């Protein structure tokens, strides 16, 4: 993932493992993601860059999409609770 403006690299997060996974340690990864998000917001983006780019194209669960407001059931157009109180 790269953010470029006027030909200048502003922020980056290489994902060399299948284009979706970083070999960085969690703390380094967190810093890179935060830098991407902060830079994207400074350019006027309202969504968190990493969440948007990683979840919108994901087709493993075609009827569910992770959004800034929660997990959305696309077919029902309703949000799905992320915490289950009890399993029956």
N, C-alpha and C positions, 0 to 999 in steps of 0.2 A: 504494500500500500504506500502510495506516495502522494504528497500534496505539492503541487508546483504552481507558481504564479509568475507570469511574465518570464518563463524560462528558468526561474530560480527555484531550486529544491528547498521547500520550507520545512517539511517533516517527512519521515519515512519509517516504515516498519516492514522490512523484508520478511516474507513468509515462504522460505525455500522448500519446505516439506509439503508437497502436493499443492502448493499455493494457498494453503489455509492454516499451516502450523509453523510456529516459530520455535527455534531451539533455545531461545533466551530463557534465563531463569525468571521466575514469576515476578520478582521485584523489578527487573529490567523491562520485562514485557509491560508491566503496569505503567511504568514511566513513559514508554514509547506510545502506548495507547492514549495516555493522558495528553501527551504532546500533540498527537494527531488530532484528538478531540478539541483541544484548546486552539490549535491553529485553524482547524476547520471552522470553529465558531467565530474566530476573529475575521474570517473571510465571509461570514454571513450565514453559514450552515446552521440550521436549528436542530438537526438530529445528531446524535452521537455517531461519528463517522464509523467507528469499528463495528458497532451494533448494526448499523444500517447496511454496511457492505458485507458483513458475514451472514446476516439472516434473510435479507430479502431474496437473494437468489437460491437459497437452500430449498431443495425439493424433496428431501427425505421425509418430511411430514407436510404434504401438499395442502392439507386443510388447516394447518396451524402456522401462525406467523408471530414471531416475537417482535413487539413494538415497544416504543417508549412508554406506553401506558400499560403494558402487560402482554400476556399471551392471548392472542386473538384466534377464535375459531372462525375461519373465513366463511365456511358454509352457513353457520348460524348468525354471523356478524355479532357475536357476543364474546366477552372476555372470559377466559377460563381461569379459575382460581389456581394459584401456584402452590398453595398449602392445603393438604387434605387433612381434615379433622379426624376422620376415621374411615377405615376400609371395611366394607360390608362383604 
